[in-house]
């Protein structure tokens, strides 16, 4: 038996949940001359959504995570490596004759892929400009290349002024669709909505929300091997109540419940047992996180764990609490969809069990 719930990787086919309207919206953008900016908290399924939407169009796609970029020349190298994954070297070689600095290209014997590197240069922006110009040259009007930059807000941390230089290149390119993903809402909003930003109104802004309750309930119900309908409905409701519809953690908890039902024949109390097992598995990780929090952060996380708005805590100055919330959101521990909430419901459960 194969577990029908999947998390932690890009999901597709039978593992993909709903998002029908969102896929249509992404594909409408790809069928235009416009670019797309997609914002949502981490682990909401942005990457899986984009991968599925692009795959259905049949168009070539380059996908880069900006968190993995160590420098501008590293950015250029990884961009070229992705390009070589799509197109034969013979097709690209003559287009590289105009490169101001020729990269070193070698085959990695372990992965059987091409590695790309550059000699150290004074102006690494030259490398990126040539790489960006190359991806435009291989793209055609009838089969436009899709370029996806995940965690795009990290561009501000790679090198000062890179956003302005990159925008100057991208704004004159044709026959390309850019999709720029980001999980830090305040930074992404500042990049694309602040008038003085180089990327002001660069493309269509889209926000990815949680999967609707009814869609998730149907998805889980159809996959859990529980014959008694009343117990099945109760278990599904308990899962969704605990995860608050967070896509990643709903899949994680559902996967654990499926294993316990399938292999341990446990039905009564299975959700509670599954939660306990996952919390215990991550106990040391959660403890390390908690010990690294300052007193304000702990106060905020305790309030959120109890379902209380931390801004209503009169014992801490509102400005201090708000700064703490922003810091925790930037680090990914707190998200805001309708209200502030702890991103990881298992961490929330750990706090309630061991810190209250």
C-alpha positions as CSV (number, residue, x, y, z in Angstrom):
1,X,0.0,0.0,0.0
2,X,1.2,3.5,-0.8
3,X,0.4,6.4,1.5
4,X,-1.9,8.7,-0.5
5,X,-0.8,11.8,1.4
6,X,2.5,13.5,0.5
7,X,4.3,16.5,2.0
8,X,7.8,18.0,2.0
9,X,8.2,17.7,-1.8
10,X,6.6,19.1,-4.9
11,X,3.3,17.3,-5.3
12,X,1.5,16.4,-8.5
13,X,-1.1,14.0,-10.0
14,X,-3.2,12.2,-7.3
15,X,-1.3,13.9,-4.5
16,X,-2.3,17.4,-5.6
17,X,-5.2,18.9,-3.8
18,X,-7.8,21.2,-5.5
19,X,-6.4,24.6,-6.5
20,X,-8.4,24.4,-9.8
21,X,-9.2,28.1,-9.9
22,X,-5.6,29.1,-8.9
23,X,-4.2,27.0,-11.7
24,X,-6.5,28.7,-14.2
25,X,-5.4,32.1,-13.0
26,X,-1.7,31.2,-13.3
27,X,-2.2,29.8,-16.8
28,X,-4.2,32.9,-17.9
29,X,-1.2,35.0,-16.9
30,X,1.1,32.7,-18.8
31,X,-1.0,33.1,-21.9
32,X,-0.5,36.9,-21.8
33,X,2.5,39.1,-22.0
34,X,2.3,39.8,-18.3
35,X,4.4,38.6,-15.4
36,X,3.0,37.1,-12.1
37,X,3.9,37.8,-8.5
38,X,2.6,35.1,-6.1
39,X,2.6,35.7,-2.3
40,X,1.7,33.3,0.5
41,X,3.2,31.9,3.7
42,X,5.7,29.1,3.5
43,X,4.5,25.6,2.8
44,X,1.2,26.7,1.3
45,X,2.0,25.0,-1.9
46,X,3.2,27.8,-4.1
47,X,5.9,25.8,-5.8
48,X,3.6,22.8,-6.4
49,X,0.9,25.0,-7.8
50,X,3.3,26.7,-10.3
51,X,5.0,23.4,-11.3
52,X,1.6,21.9,-12.1
53,X,0.2,24.9,-13.9
54,X,3.3,25.3,-16.1
55,X,3.5,21.5,-16.7
56,X,0.0,21.5,-18.1
57,X,1.0,24.2,-20.6
58,X,3.8,22.1,-21.9
59,X,6.2,25.0,-22.0
60,X,9.8,25.0,-20.9
61,X,10.5,26.3,-17.4
62,X,13.5,27.4,-15.3
63,X,13.0,27.2,-11.6
64,X,15.4,28.8,-9.1
65,X,15.2,29.3,-5.4
66,X,16.8,32.7,-4.5
67,X,17.5,31.4,-1.0
68,X,20.2,29.2,-2.5
69,X,22.0,32.1,-4.1
70,X,25.3,32.9,-2.4
71,X,26.3,35.7,-4.7
72,X,25.6,37.3,-8.1
73,X,28.0,35.0,-9.9
74,X,26.4,32.0,-8.2
75,X,23.1,33.3,-9.4
76,X,24.4,33.4,-13.0
77,X,26.0,29.9,-12.7
78,X,22.8,28.3,-11.5
79,X,20.7,30.1,-14.1
80,X,22.9,28.7,-16.9
81,X,22.9,25.3,-15.3
82,X,19.1,25.2,-15.4
83,X,19.2,26.4,-19.0
84,X,21.5,23.5,-20.0
85,X,19.1,21.1,-18.4
86,X,16.4,22.2,-20.8
87,X,18.4,22.7,-24.1
88,X,21.2,20.7,-25.8
89,X,24.6,22.3,-25.5
90,X,24.8,22.3,-29.3
91,X,21.9,24.6,-29.5
92,X,23.2,27.1,-27.0
93,X,27.0,27.0,-27.7
94,X,26.9,29.5,-30.6
95,X,24.7,31.8,-28.5
96,X,27.4,32.0,-25.9
97,X,30.0,33.3,-28.3
98,X,29.0,36.9,-27.3
99,X,29.6,36.3,-23.6
100,X,32.1,38.8,-22.2
101,X,33.4,36.1,-19.8
102,X,33.2,32.5,-20.9
103,X,32.1,30.1,-18.2
104,X,33.7,26.8,-17.4
105,X,31.4,23.9,-18.1
106,X,32.0,20.4,-16.9
107,X,30.0,17.2,-16.3
108,X,29.3,16.1,-12.7
109,X,30.0,12.4,-12.7
110,X,27.8,11.8,-9.6
111,X,24.6,13.6,-10.9
112,X,25.4,13.3,-14.6
113,X,24.5,17.0,-15.0
114,X,26.5,20.0,-16.2
115,X,28.2,22.2,-13.7
116,X,28.8,25.8,-14.5
117,X,31.4,28.1,-12.9
118,X,33.1,31.5,-13.6
119,X,36.5,32.8,-12.8
120,X,36.4,35.5,-10.2
121,X,35.8,39.0,-11.8
122,X,35.6,42.5,-10.5
123,X,32.1,43.1,-11.9
124,X,30.0,40.0,-11.4
125,X,26.9,41.8,-12.8
126,X,28.4,41.2,-16.3
127,X,28.0,37.5,-15.7
128,X,24.4,37.8,-14.8
129,X,23.6,40.1,-17.6
130,X,25.0,37.7,-20.2
131,X,23.1,34.8,-18.6
132,X,19.8,36.7,-18.5
133,X,20.3,37.8,-22.1
134,X,20.9,34.1,-23.1
135,X,17.6,32.9,-21.6
136,X,15.8,35.4,-23.8
137,X,17.6,34.3,-26.9
138,X,16.5,30.7,-26.5
139,X,12.9,31.6,-25.9
140,X,10.5,32.0,-28.9
141,X,7.2,33.7,-29.3
142,X,5.5,30.3,-30.0
143,X,7.1,28.5,-27.1
144,X,7.9,31.1,-24.5
145,X,10.2,30.2,-21.6
146,X,8.8,30.4,-18.1
147,X,11.3,31.7,-15.5
148,X,10.3,31.1,-11.9
149,X,12.3,32.8,-9.1
150,X,11.2,31.4,-5.7
151,X,11.6,33.4,-2.4
152,X,12.2,36.4,-4.6
153,X,12.5,38.7,-1.6
154,X,16.0,37.3,-1.0
155,X,17.2,39.4,-3.9
156,X,17.6,42.2,-1.4
157,X,20.1,40.1,0.6
158,X,22.3,38.9,-2.3
159,X,23.8,42.3,-3.0
160,X,22.7,45.8,-2.5
161,X,21.2,47.3,-5.7
162,X,20.7,44.0,-7.4
163,X,17.0,44.6,-7.6
164,X,17.5,47.8,-9.6
165,X,20.0,46.1,-12.0
166,X,17.9,43.0,-12.5
167,X,14.8,45.1,-13.2
168,X,16.7,47.0,-15.9
169,X,17.4,43.7,-17.7
170,X,14.0,42.1,-17.3
171,X,11.9,45.1,-18.4
172,X,13.3,45.0,-21.9
173,X,13.0,41.3,-22.4
174,X,10.4,39.8,-24.7
175,X,9.0,36.3,-25.2
176,X,9.5,35.4,-21.5
177,X,7.1,35.0,-18.6
178,X,8.4,35.6,-15.2
179,X,6.8,34.2,-12.1
180,X,8.1,35.6,-8.8
181,X,7.2,33.8,-5.6
182,X,7.7,35.0,-2.1
183,X,6.7,34.0,1.5
184,X,7.5,37.2,3.3
185,X,4.5,39.3,2.6
186,X,5.8,42.6,4.0
187,X,9.0,42.4,1.9
188,X,7.2,41.2,-1.2
189,X,4.6,43.9,-0.9
190,X,7.3,46.5,-0.4
191,X,9.2,45.3,-3.6
192,X,6.1,45.3,-5.8
193,X,3.8,47.9,-4.4
194,X,6.1,50.7,-3.2
195,X,6.3,53.4,-5.8
196,X,10.0,54.0,-5.4
197,X,10.8,50.3,-5.8
198,X,12.4,49.2,-9.1
199,X,9.9,46.4,-9.3
200,X,6.8,48.6,-8.7
201,X,3.8,47.0,-10.4
202,X,6.1,44.6,-12.4
203,X,3.3,42.1,-12.8
204,X,0.0,40.8,-11.7
205,X,-0.2,40.3,-7.9
206,X,-1.8,37.1,-6.7
207,X,-2.1,35.8,-3.1
208,X,-2.5,32.1,-2.4
209,X,-4.8,31.3,0.5
210,X,-5.6,28.1,2.4
211,X,-7.4,25.3,0.6
212,X,-11.2,25.6,1.3
213,X,-12.6,23.4,4.1
214,X,-15.0,21.4,1.9
215,X,-12.3,20.6,-0.7
216,X,-9.8,19.4,1.9
217,X,-12.5,17.4,3.7
218,X,-13.4,15.6,0.5
219,X,-9.8,15.0,-0.4
220,X,-9.0,13.4,3.0
221,X,-12.2,11.5,3.3
222,X,-11.7,9.8,-0.1
223,X,-8.2,8.6,1.0
224,X,-8.5,7.3,4.6
225,X,-9.3,3.6,4.8
226,X,-12.1,3.9,7.4
227,X,-15.4,2.2,6.4
228,X,-17.6,3.6,9.2
229,X,-18.8,6.9,7.8
230,X,-19.5,8.6,11.2
231,X,-16.0,7.8,12.6
232,X,-14.4,8.8,9.3
233,X,-16.1,12.2,9.2
234,X,-15.2,12.8,12.9
235,X,-11.5,12.0,12.2
236,X,-11.4,14.3,9.1
237,X,-12.9,17.1,11.1
238,X,-10.4,16.6,13.9
239,X,-7.5,16.8,11.5
240,X,-8.7,20.0,9.8
241,X,-9.5,21.6,13.1
242,X,-6.0,20.9,14.4
243,X,-4.1,22.1,11.3
244,X,-6.5,25.0,10.6
245,X,-6.4,24.0,6.9
246,X,-2.6,24.6,6.5
247,X,-1.8,22.6,3.4
248,X,1.5,21.2,4.4
249,X,0.6,20.2,8.0
250,X,-2.8,18.8,6.9
251,X,-1.0,16.5,4.5
252,X,1.5,15.6,7.2
253,X,-1.1,14.7,9.9
254,X,-3.3,12.9,7.4
255,X,-0.3,10.8,6.3
256,X,0.5,9.8,9.9
257,X,-3.2,9.0,10.6
258,X,-3.3,6.9,7.4
259,X,-0.2,4.9,8.6
260,X,-1.7,4.2,12.1
261,X,-5.1,3.2,10.6
262,X,-3.5,1.0,7.9
263,X,-0.7,-0.7,9.9
264,X,-1.7,-0.4,13.5
265,X,-5.5,-0.9,13.0
266,X,-6.0,2.2,15.2
267,X,-9.2,4.2,14.7
268,X,-10.4,5.4,18.0
269,X,-8.3,8.3,19.2
270,X,-6.0,8.0,16.1
271,X,-5.7,11.7,15.5
272,X,-4.5,12.4,19.1
273,X,-2.0,9.6,18.9
274,X,-0.8,10.8,15.5
275,X,-0.3,14.4,16.9
276,X,1.6,13.0,19.9
277,X,3.9,11.0,17.7
278,X,4.8,13.9,15.5
279,X,5.3,16.3,18.4
280,X,7.6,13.7,20.1
281,X,9.5,13.3,16.9
282,X,10.3,17.0,16.7
283,X,10.7,17.5,20.5
284,X,14.4,18.4,20.4
285,X,13.9,20.8,17.4
286,X,11.1,22.6,19.1
287,X,13.1,22.9,22.4
288,X,16.0,24.5,20.5
289,X,13.7,27.0,18.8
290,X,12.1,27.9,22.1
291,X,15.4,28.4,23.9
292,X,16.5,30.8,21.2
293,X,13.4,33.0,21.6
294,X,13.7,36.1,23.7
295,X,11.1,36.9,26.4
296,X,8.9,38.9,24.1
297,X,8.9,36.2,21.4
298,X,7.9,33.6,24.0
299,X,5.1,35.8,25.3
300,X,3.8,36.2,21.7
301,X,4.0,32.5,20.9
302,X,2.3,31.5,24.2
303,X,-0.6,33.9,23.5
304,X,-1.0,32.6,20.0
305,X,-0.9,29.0,21.2
306,X,-3.9,29.8,23.5
307,X,-5.7,31.5,20.7
308,X,-5.2,35.0,22.2
309,X,-4.3,38.1,20.2
310,X,-0.8,39.0,21.6
311,X,-1.5,42.7,20.8
312,X,-4.1,42.6,23.6
313,X,-1.5,41.8,26.2
314,X,-1.4,44.9,28.4
315,X,1.7,43.8,30.3
316,X,3.8,44.4,27.2
317,X,4.0,47.6,25.2
318,X,2.0,47.3,21.9
319,X,5.0,48.6,19.9
320,X,7.2,46.0,21.4
321,X,4.7,43.2,20.7
322,X,4.2,44.4,17.1
323,X,7.9,44.5,16.5
324,X,8.1,41.0,17.9
325,X,5.3,39.7,15.6
326,X,7.0,41.2,12.6
327,X,10.3,39.5,13.6
328,X,8.6,36.2,14.1
329,X,6.7,36.5,10.8
330,X,10.0,37.2,8.9
331,X,11.5,34.1,10.5
332,X,8.5,32.1,9.5
333,X,7.2,31.1,12.9
334,X,4.1,33.3,12.7
335,X,1.8,33.8,9.7
336,X,-1.2,35.9,9.0
337,X,-4.1,34.8,6.8
338,X,-7.1,36.2,8.6
339,X,-5.5,36.5,12.0
340,X,-2.0,36.0,13.4
341,X,-1.3,32.3,14.0
342,X,1.6,30.0,14.7
343,X,2.7,28.6,11.3
344,X,3.4,25.0,12.7
345,X,0.5,23.6,14.6
346,X,2.7,20.8,16.0
347,X,5.0,23.5,17.5
348,X,1.9,25.2,18.9
349,X,0.9,21.9,20.5
350,X,4.4,21.4,21.9
351,X,4.2,24.9,23.5
352,X,0.8,24.1,25.0
353,X,2.1,20.8,26.4
354,X,5.4,21.9,27.8
355,X,5.5,25.7,28.2
356,X,2.1,26.7,29.7
